Amino acid sequence: MWQLLPPTALLLLVSADAQTADPLKAVVSLDPPWARVLEKDSVTLKCQGAHPPEGDVTQWYHNDSLIPNQASSYFIREVRAKDSGEYRCQTQLSTRSDPVQLDVHTGWLVLQALRWVFQEGEPIRLRCHSWKNNPVQKVSYLQDGKVKKFFHQNTDFVIPAAARSHSGTYYCRGLIGSKNMSSETVDLLVQGPASPSVVSSVLLPWHQVAFCLLMGLLFAVDTGLYFSMQRDFQSSQGHQDYALSWSQNSQSK
């Protein structure tokens, strides 16, 4: 039956089968969105994925061990060091998500950012977070041991456009009461703009590339079959017309 279908119809059928067989991957997000937190912070992990109409059961994994929680959100009221690690989720109509890393630190201060690898030109926002949100005064942000920004009150340090010179080791320090406290250091990297080929390979996973190649192959094969059948049909029509014409000429004689 497939050989009788035009190429476009065949592509639509195969595409529908591929979408049915390859469900969407679930996605885990953090709320608040910081991967580096302090002990006793509250953290909520949220799972986005497809569910059947009759239920929304979600499976959660911490370091590949199943968590006894089936809600779409996983709430940790006061995180501990043991809560550090990778978190994944999976819904009934999705595959398991990519891991999200949560790092729980001890101490009075932790330096936070949405991520630690940036492209040139992107904005960078650094946050000096204190244990139990204690007030912090005279806050300094340091890069490679040198003060880059100073605030009398605790304020986020924003770099409007990242440059290679902003790569380095960062930490923050400030006064909590009369105590001078510092966070742990963290490495920040600024990269040059990604080439189109690199972006394409990142945006297209291997199974999508394979699917596109398969579609192209099927399209070429089916197109050849389609036009071959068209030629055979036209040839057979020509033979029939010739036979009919010869028969009429014979009868007239």
One Martini backbone bead per residue (centre of mass of N, CA, C, O) as a GRO file, in nm:
protein
  253
    1MET     BB    1   0.056   0.064  -0.018
    2TRP     BB    2   0.297   0.268   0.001
    3GLN     BB    3   0.359   0.275  -0.315
    4LEU     BB    4   0.071   0.436  -0.374
    5LEU     BB    5   0.184   0.674  -0.237
    6PRO     BB    6   0.261   0.976  -0.209
    7PRO     BB    7   0.524   1.134  -0.065
    8THR     BB    8   0.370   1.321   0.136
    9ALA     BB    9   0.196   1.103   0.272
   10LEU     BB   10   0.428   0.929   0.376
   11LEU     BB   11   0.560   1.144   0.558
   12LEU     BB   12   0.317   1.185   0.747
   13LEU     BB   13   0.303   0.896   0.856
   14VAL     BB   14   0.593   0.872   0.969
   15SER     BB   15   0.582   1.123   1.151
   16ALA     BB   16   0.349   1.022   1.333
   17ASP     BB   17   0.496   0.766   1.432
   18ALA     BB   18   0.742   0.913   1.560
   19GLN     BB   19   0.580   1.084   1.767
   20THR     BB   20   0.456   0.840   1.914
   21ALA     BB   21   0.744   0.690   1.980
   22ASP     BB   22   0.853   1.001   2.076
   23PRO     BB   23   0.843   1.133   2.351
   24LEU     BB   24   0.866   1.373   2.558
   25LYS     BB   25   1.079   1.545   2.758
   26ALA     BB   26   1.135   1.615   3.059
   27VAL     BB   27   1.141   1.902   3.301
   28VAL     BB   28   1.362   2.059   3.530
   29SER     BB   29   1.303   2.299   3.795
   30LEU     BB   30   1.391   2.582   3.992
   31ASP     BB   31   1.253   2.704   4.324
   32PRO     BB   32   1.455   2.878   4.315
   33PRO     BB   33   1.709   2.917   4.043
   34TRP     BB   34   1.926   2.786   4.243
   35ALA     BB   35   2.195   2.553   4.267
   36ARG     BB   36   2.314   2.730   4.499
   37VAL     BB   37   2.294   2.655   4.846
   38LEU     BB   38   2.178   2.663   5.178
   39GLU     BB   39   2.125   2.557   5.463
   40LYS     BB   40   1.768   2.581   5.510
   41ASP     BB   41   1.669   2.607   5.249
   42SER     BB   42   1.417   2.649   5.015
   43VAL     BB   43   1.303   2.390   4.777
   44THR     BB   44   1.171   2.366   4.437
   45LEU     BB   45   1.076   2.103   4.225
   46LYS     BB   46   0.988   2.098   3.876
   47CYS     BB   47   0.762   1.920   3.653
   48GLN     BB   48   0.766   1.892   3.294
   49GLY     BB   49   0.490   1.707   3.145
   50ALA     BB   50   0.311   1.460   3.014
   51HIS     BB   51  -0.041   1.379   3.061
   52PRO     BB   52  -0.303   1.213   3.129
   53PRO     BB   53  -0.632   1.285   3.194
   54GLU     BB   54  -0.649   1.078   3.461
   55GLY     BB   55  -0.344   1.183   3.533
   56ASP     BB   56  -0.024   1.300   3.740
   57VAL     BB   57   0.214   1.106   3.757
   58THR     BB   58   0.533   1.135   3.929
   59GLN     BB   59   0.880   1.074   3.889
   60TRP     BB   60   1.152   1.069   4.122
   61TYR     BB   61   1.516   1.149   4.118
   62HIS     BB   62   1.806   1.075   4.331
   63ASN     BB   63   2.074   0.962   4.213
   64ASP     BB   64   1.879   0.726   4.075
   65SER     BB   65   1.675   0.740   4.310
   66LEU     BB   66   1.375   0.681   4.426
   67ILE     BB   67   1.112   0.896   4.511
   68PRO     BB   68   0.836   0.930   4.745
   69ASN     BB   69   0.707   1.111   4.482
   70GLN     BB   70   0.400   1.208   4.272
   71ALA     BB   71   0.435   1.494   4.224
   72SER     BB   72   0.512   1.776   4.023
   73SER     BB   73   0.630   1.859   4.308
   74TYR     BB   74   0.940   1.912   4.505
   75PHE     BB   75   0.958   1.972   4.850
   76ILE     BB   76   1.214   2.150   5.048
   77ARG     BB   77   1.228   2.308   5.338
   78GLU     BB   78   1.527   2.192   5.450
   79VAL     BB   79   1.823   2.175   5.343
   80ARG     BB   80   2.083   1.938   5.296
   81ALA     BB   81   2.368   1.784   5.211
   82LYS     BB   82   2.210   1.518   5.119
   83ASP     BB   83   2.053   1.688   4.878
   84SER     BB   84   2.266   1.661   4.700
   85GLY     BB   85   2.249   1.656   4.341
   86GLU     BB   86   2.063   1.469   4.116
   87TYR     BB   87   1.768   1.556   3.922
   88ARG     BB   88   1.473   1.371   3.820
   89CYS     BB   89   1.201   1.321   3.580
   90GLN     BB   90   0.871   1.148   3.522
   91THR     BB   91   0.612   1.081   3.311
   92GLN     BB   92   0.366   0.898   3.150
   93LEU     BB   93   0.433   1.087   2.861
   94SER     BB   94   0.749   1.071   2.936
   95THR     BB   95   1.071   1.107   2.959
   96ARG     BB   96   1.348   1.136   3.111
   97SER     BB   97   1.520   1.376   3.234
   98ASP     BB   98   1.744   1.588   3.276
   99PRO     BB   99   1.974   1.691   3.487
  100VAL     BB  100   1.970   1.855   3.812
  101GLN     BB  101   2.175   2.054   4.005
  102LEU     BB  102   2.235   2.034   4.366
  103ASP     BB  103   2.402   2.264   4.597
  104VAL     BB  104   2.492   2.221   4.935
  105HIS     BB  105   2.591   2.465   5.170
  106THR     BB  106   2.807   2.579   5.411
  107GLY     BB  107   2.742   2.873   5.592
  108TRP     BB  108   2.684   3.227   5.532
  109LEU     BB  109   2.779   3.219   5.222
  110VAL     BB  110   2.660   3.245   4.870
  111LEU     BB  111   2.720   3.216   4.532
  112GLN     BB  112   2.499   3.328   4.269
  113ALA     BB  113   2.363   3.177   3.960
  114LEU     BB  114   2.213   3.056   3.682
  115ARG     BB  115   2.512   3.038   3.567
  116TRP     BB  116   2.879   2.968   3.457
  117VAL     BB  117   2.819   2.990   3.142
  118PHE     BB  118   2.909   3.224   2.884
  119GLN     BB  119   2.844   3.454   2.639
  120GLU     BB  120   2.925   3.694   2.458
  121GLY     BB  121   2.706   3.967   2.568
  122GLU     BB  122   2.595   3.857   2.813
  123PRO     BB  123   2.440   3.868   3.101
  124ILE     BB  124   2.543   3.915   3.450
  125ARG     BB  125   2.430   3.761   3.765
  126LEU     BB  126   2.510   3.826   4.102
  127ARG     BB  127   2.465   3.655   4.430
  128CYS     BB  128   2.457   3.728   4.784
  129HIS     BB  129   2.388   3.471   5.000
  130SER     BB  130   2.232   3.417   5.313
  131TRP     BB  131   2.181   3.278   5.605
  132LYS     BB  132   1.853   3.314   5.660
  133ASN     BB  133   1.866   3.611   5.549
  134ASN     BB  134   2.081   3.776   5.657
  135PRO     BB  135   2.211   4.066   5.704
  136VAL     BB  136   2.421   4.252   5.468
  137GLN     BB  137   2.725   4.432   5.476
  138LYS     BB  138   2.960   4.535   5.286
  139VAL     BB  139   2.969   4.429   4.978
  140SER     BB  140   3.187   4.204   4.797
  141TYR     BB  141   3.315   4.148   4.467
  142LEU     BB  142   3.536   3.887   4.349
  143GLN     BB  143   3.818   3.863   4.115
  144ASP     BB  144   4.091   3.701   4.164
  145GLY     BB  145   4.101   3.873   4.456
  146LYS     BB  146   3.948   4.122   4.328
  147VAL     BB  147   3.772   4.403   4.349
  148LYS     BB  148   3.474   4.485   4.149
  149LYS     BB  149   3.245   4.530   4.385
  150PHE     BB  150   3.063   4.775   4.594
  151PHE     BB  151   2.832   4.753   4.881
  152HIS     BB  152   2.656   4.860   5.152
  153GLN     BB  153   2.440   4.682   5.039
  154ASN     BB  154   2.276   4.407   4.942
  155THR     BB  155   2.371   4.349   4.598
  156ASP     BB  156   2.358   4.290   4.285
  157PHE     BB  157   2.584   4.183   4.031
  158VAL     BB  158   2.604   4.354   3.714
  159ILE     BB  159   2.679   4.243   3.379
  160PRO     BB  160   2.573   4.344   3.078
  161ALA     BB  161   2.850   4.236   2.916
  162ALA     BB  162   3.020   3.978   2.830
  163ALA     BB  163   3.369   3.893   2.871
  164ARG     BB  164   3.666   3.739   2.877
  165SER     BB  165   3.762   3.909   3.135
  166HIS     BB  166   3.527   3.767   3.326
  167SER     BB  167   3.688   3.543   3.371
  168GLY     BB  168   3.690   3.335   3.676
  169THR     BB  169   3.723   3.378   4.026
  170TYR     BB  170   3.452   3.382   4.262
  171TYR     BB  171   3.342   3.602   4.536
  172CYS     BB  172   3.195   3.685   4.854
  173ARG     BB  173   3.166   3.962   5.094
  174GLY     BB  174   3.072   4.038   5.450
  175LEU     BB  175   2.863   4.177   5.699
  176ILE     BB  176   2.756   3.993   5.996
  177GLY     BB  177   2.741   4.217   6.182
  178SER     BB  178   3.080   4.179   6.300
  179LYS     BB  179   3.123   3.968   6.072
  180ASN     BB  180   3.355   3.844   5.839
  181MET     BB  181   3.231   3.705   5.537
  182SER     BB  182   3.267   3.418   5.311
  183SER     BB  183   3.260   3.259   5.025
  184GLU     BB  184   3.285   3.042   4.800
  185THR     BB  185   3.433   2.949   4.522
  186VAL     BB  186   3.380   3.023   4.162
  187ASP     BB  187   3.366   2.938   3.829
  188LEU     BB  188   3.388   3.159   3.543
  189LEU     BB  189   3.271   3.146   3.195
  190VAL     BB  190   3.374   3.302   2.882
  191GLN     BB  191   3.258   3.275   2.558
  192GLY     BB  192   3.243   3.258   2.246
  193PRO     BB  193   3.075   3.250   1.979
  194ALA     BB  194   2.886   3.027   1.836
  195SER     BB  195   2.876   2.822   1.588
  196PRO     BB  196   2.641   2.706   1.373
  197SER     BB  197   2.726   2.404   1.393
  198VAL     BB  198   2.712   2.387   1.701
  199VAL     BB  199   2.421   2.477   1.739
  200SER     BB  200   2.292   2.252   1.567
  201SER     BB  201   2.403   2.009   1.736
  202VAL     BB  202   2.256   2.099   1.998
  203LEU     BB  203   1.955   2.126   1.886
  204LEU     BB  204   2.021   1.833   1.749
  205PRO     BB  205   1.968   1.542   1.817
  206TRP     BB  206   2.043   1.232   1.703
  207HIS     BB  207   1.743   1.136   1.650
  208GLN     BB  208   1.674   1.379   1.465
  209VAL     BB  209   1.886   1.333   1.251
  210ALA     BB  210   1.799   1.044   1.177
  211PHE     BB  211   1.512   1.121   1.096
  212CYS     BB  212   1.586   1.312   0.861
  213LEU     BB  213   1.741   1.100   0.696
  214LEU     BB  214   1.504   0.904   0.666
  215MET     BB  215   1.315   1.099   0.521
  216GLY     BB  216   1.496   1.144   0.274
  217LEU     BB  217   1.509   0.848   0.182
  218LEU     BB  218   1.204   0.798   0.155
  219PHE     BB  219   1.153   1.022  -0.047
  220ALA     BB  220   1.334   0.916  -0.273
  221VAL     BB  221   1.211   0.635  -0.307
  222ASP     BB  222   0.910   0.719  -0.345
  223THR     BB  223   0.955   0.902  -0.589
  224GLY     BB  224   1.060   0.683  -0.778
  225LEU     BB  225   0.811   0.500  -0.765
  226TYR     BB  226   0.602   0.704  -0.858
  227PHE     BB  227   0.729   0.769  -1.143
  228SER     BB  228   0.743   0.475  -1.241
  229MET     BB  229   0.436   0.425  -1.234
  230GLN     BB  230   0.365   0.653  -1.429
  231ARG     BB  231   0.519   0.536  -1.674
  232ASP     BB  232   0.375   0.261  -1.682
  233PHE     BB  233   0.092   0.376  -1.720
  234GLN     BB  234   0.149   0.533  -1.984
  235SER     BB  235   0.250   0.288  -2.145
  236SER     BB  236  -0.011   0.119  -2.123
  237GLN     BB  237  -0.190   0.328  -2.262
  238GLY     BB  238  -0.039   0.325  -2.534
  239HIS     BB  239  -0.090   0.025  -2.600
  240GLN     BB  240  -0.399   0.040  -2.600
  241ASP     BB  241  -0.427   0.253  -2.827
  242TYR     BB  242  -0.285   0.085  -3.045
  243ALA     BB  243  -0.467  -0.163  -3.039
  244LEU     BB  244  -0.728  -0.012  -3.110
  245SER     BB  245  -0.631   0.109  -3.379
  246TRP     BB  246  -0.562  -0.164  -3.522
  247SER     BB  247  -0.844  -0.288  -3.499
  248GLN     BB  248  -0.994  -0.072  -3.668
  249ASN     BB  249  -0.828  -0.103  -3.930
  250SER     BB  250  -0.893  -0.402  -3.979
  251GLN     BB  251  -1.205  -0.372  -4.005
  252SER     BB  252  -1.206  -0.167  -4.250
  253LYS     BB  253  -1.082  -0.396  -4.447
   0.00000   0.00000   0.00000
